[in-house]
Amino acid sequence: MSLNAKAGLGLIFLAVVMGLCIFIPAGTVRYWQAWIFLVAFFALSALGTVYSARHDPALLRRRLRGGPMAEKETVQKIIVLVISIEFVGLLVVPALDHRFGWSSMPLFFVIAGDLLVVAGFYITFLVFKENTSAAATVEVAPDQRVITTGPYAHLRHPQYAGALLYLGGMPPALGSWWALLVFAGAVPFLIWRLLDEEKLLAAELPGYTEYQRRVRSRLIPGIY
């Protein structure tokens, strides 16, 4: 099977799974917040996939090798597994919230949530455009080098910053206050993952420790 076919089927599979994770717990397809979120999520995912397929197939190939079992270190397997479970929770909890009316979120916050999702995807796109070694697993490729341009000029881990934005945007985008608790539970594992990755990069990637001294912020400019 070709790389493009694998990427396309992967997107379709993800769309089906995410749809099931939302609409089955919701007990209805009359959930407009979910439809807007899903359309935005997969339109942006498809655009990113098409861009990578045309301009950086090697990156796309690396991105397709993801998930807990693809990680080499046990600690990363655990972290990715927990984050994956939290991601499912960010779909299921809002759906249950919608079904049982646990909370109600004003339209302004729903729109803001969708905008955060878009912003997160945009930052991720900038990362992929700048760094062809941005794999879905924690590893150092043989030809990998330190990237200091684009978003990497301001943050050491812009890819995680993008993930933080779109994960944080999911609860309001799906209209659920309660899902913010699920997001809060995912944040420590995201930080744990990047700290563990930094140890590997500092040990195995030439020039990374000097880059750490020059760029102090990991996720939020001037804060962390």
N, C-alpha and C positions, 0 to 999 in steps of 0.2 A: 504494500500500500504506500502511496506517495505521501510525502510530508504534508502537503496541502490537504489531502484527504483525511489524514489523521487529525490535523488541527480542526478541520471542519466538523468531523464526527465528534471530536472532543467537545466542541462548543455546543453541538446539538444535544449530546448526552448531558452536559452540565445544565443546559436550559431545561431539559425534561426533569432532571432531579430537583433543581431549584424550584420549578413550578409545582412539583408534587409536594415538596417540603413546605410550600406556602399554602396551596389551595386545599390540600387534604385536611390539615389541621384547622384551616379557616372554615371548612365545611361549606364553602361557596366560592364561585369565581367572581362574584360581585364584590370586588375588593379593588377599587380604583387605584389606591396607593401602590398596591403590589404590581398592577399592570404597568404603571408609569415607571416604577423602579426597574422591573424586569426589562422593559423596552430599552431604557437608558443603559442598564448594565450590559446587555448583550449587543446593543448597537456599538457601544464603545469597545467591548471585547472584540467584536468582529472587525472593527476598524484597525485596532492594534494588531490583530492576527494577520490581516491583509497587508498591512505595512511591513511587518516582520517577514512575511512570506516573500515579498517583493524585494526588500532592501537588505534583509539580514536573516537568511534561512538558517544559518548556524545558531543564531540566538533563539529562533523559534523551536529548533530541535532541542536545545537545552531546556527551554521553558516547558516542553511537553513531558520532560522527565522530572516529575514532581511527586509529592506525597510522602507520607511517613516512611514507606519502605524504600524509597529512593535515597534517603539520607544514609550517610556512612556511619555517623556516630549515634550511639544509643540515646544520648541526651537530646539530639536533634530529632530523632524519631519520636520521642515522647512529646517534645514541644510542638512539632508539626501535627501530631495526632490530636493534641488538646486544642490547638488553634482551629483545626478542621471541625472538631466537635462544636467549638464555640461559633464557628461560621454557620453551621446547621442551626444552632440555637438562635442566631440572629435572624433566621428565617421562620423557624417554628414558633418562637415565643410571640413575635408580633402577630402571627396568624391566629394563635390562640387568644391573644389580646383582642383582636378584631372580632373573633367569634363570640367571646364571652363578655366583651365590653368592659374589660378591666380598667382601661384608661382611654382618654380621648385627647388627640393632639391637634392644635389649631393648624389651619392650612399653611400659615406662614412657616411653621416649623417643618412641615412636610416638604415644602418647596426648598427650604434651607438644607434639609437632609439630602434631597436629590442633587442640589448644587455641590454639596460636600462629596458625594459619590463621583460627580463629574470632575471635580478638582482633583480627587485622589487618582482617578484614571489618567488625567492629564499629566500629573507629576510622574506617574508610572511610565507613561509614554515617553516623557523627556529622558527618563532613566534608560529605557531600552534604546532610544535614539543615540544616547551618548555612550552607553556601555554594552558592547556586544558580549561581554562575559557575565551578564546579569542572569545567572542560572537560577532555577527554582530550588536548587539544593545548596547547602553550605559546602563549598569546595573551592580550591584554587586551581584554575586551568593552567596547563603548561605554558600557554602564550599570554596569560593574563598580565595586565599592567595596572598600575594605580591610575584611576581617572580623577582628574582635578578640575575638569571643566563642566559647564552646564550646572545642573543642580548640585553636583558634587563639589562645586566651589563654595557652597554655603552649608551643606549637610554631608556628614559622612555616610548616612544611610537614607538617602532620599526615597529609595524604593519602599522602605518600611514606613517612612513618613506618608507616602501616598496610600499605603495600605491602611494606616491609622485613620486617614481622612475618610476613605470610602467605607471602612468598617464602622467608624463612628457616625457616618451619615446614614447607615442602614436603619437603625431604630426610628429616627424621625421620618425618614423617607417612607417607611412602612407604617408610620402613625402610632408608634408604641413607646410609651415612657418606660415600661417595664423592661424592654429589651436593652435599655441603656445599662442595666445591671449585667447583662450577658457581655456587652462590649467592655465594661469595666473589668470583667473577669479575664478577657482576652489580652488586655494591655500588658500585664506583667509577663506573660509568655512571649509576647512580641519583643519586649525589651530584653528578656532572657536570651532569646534567639540572636538578637543583634550583638549582645555583649559576648556571647559564645563565639559568634562569627568573627568579631573583632580580634579575639585571641588567636584564631587561626590565621587571619590575614596578617596580623603583626608578626607572627612566627614564620610564615611561609611566603608572603608576598613582598618582594624587595621594594623599599621606599614607603611602605605603608605607615611605619612608625613616625617618619618625618611628616607625612600627610596628616596624621593624628595631631601632631603638634601645631600644624598650621591651621587646620580646620577643627575647631573645638566642639562644635555642636553636632550632635548625633541625629536628633529627630526634629527639634524645634529651634530655629535660629535664635541664638542669644539666651536660650533658656535651658535646653538639655541636648 
